[in-house]
Amino acid sequence: MAENVPIILQPASYVEKLPIRDLFVTAQPLEVELGAGDGSFLAAWAAQNPARNFLAVERLLGRLRKTERKIRRAGLANVRLLRIEAGYFLEYMLPAGSVAALHVYFPDPWPKRKHHRHRLINDHFTEVAATVLQPDGIIYLRTDDKPYFTQMTAAFGRNKAFQPIETPPALKAVFTDFERGFQTRGVSTNHAAYRRR
């Protein structure tokens, strides 16, 4: 990948939908990761799927820059990054029906009951996800937090636009940075996936 190709996007507007077709050299199905962490999952999965484009958001600039370095080292032309809060991005910047797959891995569980309202995944999130996903688009979820996992699956279970499916083994085999750390401590990962009807 040429050094001058921007990986971290600077949108002309943060209140209008992103022009997805203008972001990538090749028009391909789009996968979006909400909360890319250090980019471990993104870099590996994008390398395995060159016939797909990837857009990842991360709120923390240090993590975003670390991800950018991984993408450049791997020479991946099918990845773009954006520094923004995930919930806002999903609801206000992604065009309807533009996404083939959403990846949400290890979002902040906000474990205290009084903080649960800050959790990313709730009933409203499932409605927004159904809007941005294409028909037959899929959302993949992972968390180590069992109470939050119960909330996630209950929220998607209530939304009739989704049906549960199995997470493919090839996808389960690609770990995030958090997941590798959890595995070394013997903490298991809870997986769920839902297809938009």
N, C-alpha and C positions, 0 to 999 in steps of 0.2 A: 504494500500500500504506500502511495506517495505521502511524504511528510505533510504536504500542504492540504491534503483532504481533511476537512473538519470532521472529527468524530464526535466531539462535544458540541451540540447544537446551540445556537444563539437565535431563537425564534424572533421573527419580526414582531410578534404579538403573543402575549400570554393569556389573552382573553378570546382568541379566535382558534378555530380548529387548525391543527397542523396540516400542512399540505404533504401528506404522506408520500405521494408519488414523486415529489421533488427531492426527497431526502436521500434516495438511493439511486445508484447508477442503473441497476436492473430492477424492473418491476417483478416482485415475487411475493408470495404470502408472507404476512407480517406476524411475528411473535413479539410480545411485549413482556418485559420483566419489571415488576413493580418492586423496587428496592433491590438493587443489584449487589449490595455489599461490596466486597473487594473484586467482584467480577469473575470469580473462579468458575461458577456455573456458566455464566454467559459466554465466556471465552471458549470453554470446552464444548458447549452445546452448539454454538454458532459454527465452530470449526467442523463439527460432525454433520451440519446441515447447511451446506453452501447454497442450496436452492431455496433458502428462506432468508428473509431480512429480519433483523432484530433491532428493537428499540428498547433501551433500558433507562429507567429513571432511578435517581438516587439523590437524597436530600443533602448528604454530606459531601463537601467538595473534595476532601482528602481521599475518600473512597472512590469518587468519580475519577479523579486523576490516576489513581492506582489501576482502575479498570481500563482507562484509556491506554496506559502503558502496556497492559496485557494484550489489548486488541491490536496495537501497533506491532508489538513483537511477533504476534501470530500472523500478521499480514492480512487481517480479516477486513474485507471491503463491504461486508454485509451487516455491519453493526454501527449504530448511532446511539449517543448517550445524551441525556438531558438532566440538568440539576433542577429538581422541583419536588414538591410534596406529592406523593403517589395518588392520594384520593382526589386532589384537585385536578391533576393531570388526566386521570381516568375520566372524570366527569365533564371537564370543560375543554380539553384539548384534543382528545381522540375522536375522529369522525365516527359516526354510526356505521356499524357493519364493516369496519376497516381491519379488524384483528382476527387472525386465524387461531391464535393461542395466547392465553395470558398465563404468566407464571408468578405466583405469589408465595415466596418461601421465607418462613420464619419471620413474619411480621411481628412487631413489638406486641407482646401479649398483654401489656398493662395489667398485671396480675391482681392489683388491689381492686375490690369491687367498685369503689367510688371512681375509679379511673376507666372502667370498662367502656364508657361512652367514647373514649379516644381510640378504641380498636378500629382498625381499618375495615375488617370484614364484619358486616352486619346485613340486615335485610335490604337497606338502601344500596349497599355495595353490590348485591346480587342483581338488582334492577339495572344499575349502571353497566355492570359487566354484560348483561344480556343485550344492552343497547350497542355496545362497541364491538361485540363479537359477531362474526359472520354466522349465518345458519350453519350448524355442525361445528362451529368453533368450540374450543375446549379451554377450560380454566383448570390449571393444576395448582394444588395447594400442598404445602408442607409446614409442619410445626412440631416442636418437641413438647409444647404445652397442651396437655390433654384437655383441661377445661376450655381453652380457646378452640381446640379442634372440635369439641362438642358443639360449641357455638357456631363455628364455621359450617359444619355439616348440617346443623339444624336450619341455618339461614338458607343454604342452597336447597335443602330438602323442601322448604316451604315455597320456593319459587318454581312454579310449574313450567317455566321456560327452560329448565335444566333437567337432565337425567344423569344419574351417577354412572360412571364408567371406571374401568381399571386404569391405573397409571402404567404405561408401558415399562417393562423391565429396563430397556435401554435408557429411558429417561431417569428412572430411579437410580441408575448406576452413575449418574453425573451428579457429584456432590457440590453443595455450596461450602463456603469457608466455615460458616457456623456448623454445618452438618458434620464436617470432618472433626471439628473440635468436640462436638457432642459424642460422636462415635468413639473417640479415644477415651471418653469418660463413661462409656456404656449407656448413654442416653439414646433411646430409640426415637425414630422419626415417624410421625403419623402422616400418611399420604391420603389425598382424596383428589378426584378429578370429576368434572361435570361437563357434559356436552350440551350446547345450546340446541334446543329442538328447532 
